[in-house]
């Protein structure tokens, strides 16, 4: 099963999401939570959108 890559520029159009991305440095955050929590991230963005 291929990992679904998230198009960050496409999902960063909301001001709150841009601020969160800048504040926490998304890539570092993404590595920190790890693959085991990727479903949580997907759920978060699905709900956010």
PAZAPA-4460 file (N, C-alpha, C; in steps of 0.05 Angstrom, whole numbers, plus 32768, in hexadecimal, padded with zeros to 4 digits):
% residues 49
    n_x    n_y    n_z   ca_x   ca_y   ca_z    c_x    c_y    c_z   seq   type   mol
   8011   7FE8   8000   8000   8000   8000   8012   8019   8000     1      X     A
   800D   802A   7FEC   801E   8042   7FEA   8015   8057   7FFE     2      X     A
   8028   8063   800B   8021   8079   801D   8016   8091   800D     3      X     A
   8001   809C   8018   7FF5   80B4   800B   8004   80CD   8014     4      X     A
   8011   80DA   8001   801F   80F3   8008   800B   810A   800A     5      X     A
   8010   811B   801D   7FFE   8132   8021   800A   814A   8013     6      X     A
   7FFA   8157   8003   8004   816F   7FF6   8002   8187   8009     7      X     A
   8018   818D   8017   8017   81A1   802C   800F   81BC   8023     8      X     A
   8019   81C6   800C   8010   81E1   8003   7FF1   81E1   7FFF     9      X     A
   7FE6   81CB   7FF8   7FC9   81CB   7FF2   7FB9   81CC   800C    10      X     A
   7FC4   81C0   8022   7FB4   81C0   803B   7FBC   81D6   804E    11      X     A
   7FCF   81E7   8045   7FD9   81FC   8057   7FCB   8217   8051    12      X     A
   7FB5   8216   8042   7FA9   8230   803A   7F99   823D   8051    13      X     A
   7F93   822D   8066   7F85   8239   807D   7F99   8247   808F    14      X     A
   7F94   825F   8097   7FA7   826E   80A8   7FB0   825F   80C0    15      X     A
   7F9C   8252   80CE   7FA4   8243   80E6   7FB7   822D   80DF    16      X     A
   7FB3   821F   80C9   7FC4   8209   80C1   7FDF   8213   80B9    17      X     A
   7FE0   822A   80AC   7FFA   8236   80A5   800A   823D   80BE    18      X     A
   7FFC   8249   80D2   8009   8251   80EA   8014   8238   80F9    19      X     A
   8003   8223   80FA   800C   820A   8107   8024   81FE   80F8    20      X     A
   8023   81FF   80DE   803A   81F4   80CF   8053   8203   80D4    21      X     A
   8051   821E   80D4   8069   822E   80D9   8073   822B   80F5    22      X     A
   8060   822A   8108   8068   822A   8124   8076   8210   812C    23      X     A
   806B   81FA   8122   8075   81E0   812B   8088   81D3   8117    24      X     A
   808C   81E0   8100   809D   81D5   80EB   8094   81B9   80E4    25      X     A
   8081   81B9   80D1   8071   81A1   80CC   8082   8187   80C8    26      X     A
   8098   8189   80BA   80A8   8171   80B5   80B3   8165   80CE    27      X     A
   80BC   8176   80E0   80C6   816C   80FA   80AF   815F   8109    28      X     A
   8098   816C   8109   8081   8161   8117   8079   8146   810B    29      X     A
   8079   8145   80F0   8072   812C   80E2   8084   8115   80E9    30      X     A
   809E   811B   80EB   80B2   8106   80F3   80AE   80FF   8110    31      X     A
   80A7   8112   8121   80A4   810D   813D   808E   80FA   8143    32      X     A
   8077   80FE   8136   8060   80EC   813C   8064   80D1   812F    33      X     A
   8072   80D0   8119   8078   80B6   810D   8061   80AA   80FD    34      X     A
   8067   8094   80EF   8054   8087   80DE   803D   807B   80EE    35      X     A
   8042   8074   8107   802D   8067   8117   8016   8079   811C    36      X     A
   801A   8093   811A   8004   80A6   811F   7FFA   80B4   8105    37      X     A
   8002   80AA   80EE   7FFB   80B7   80D5   7FDC   80B7   80D2    38      X     A
   7FCF   80A3   80DB   7FB1   80A3   80D9   7FA5   80B9   80E9    39      X     A
   7FB2   80C0   8100   7FA8   80D7   8110   7FAB   80F1   8100    40      X     A
   7FC2   80F3   80F3   7FC7   810B   80E3   7FB2   810E   80CC    41      X     A
   7FAE   80F8   80BF   7F9B   80F8   80A9   7F7F   80FF   80B3    42      X     A
   7F78   80F4   80CA   7F5E   80FA   80D6   7F5C   8117   80DD    43      X     A
   7F72   8122   80E8   7F72   813E   80F0   7F6D   8150   80D8    44      X     A
   7F7C   814B   80C2   7F78   815B   80AB   7F5D   8157   809D    45      X     A
   7F53   813F   809E   7F39   8139   8093   7F24   814A   80A2    46      X     A
   7F26   814B   80BC   7F14   815A   80CC   7F18   8178   80C9    47      X     A
   7F31   8180   80C6   7F38   819C   80C4   7F2D   81A8   80A9    48      X     A
   7F2E   8198   8094   7F23   81A1   807B   7F05   819E   807A    49      X     A
***
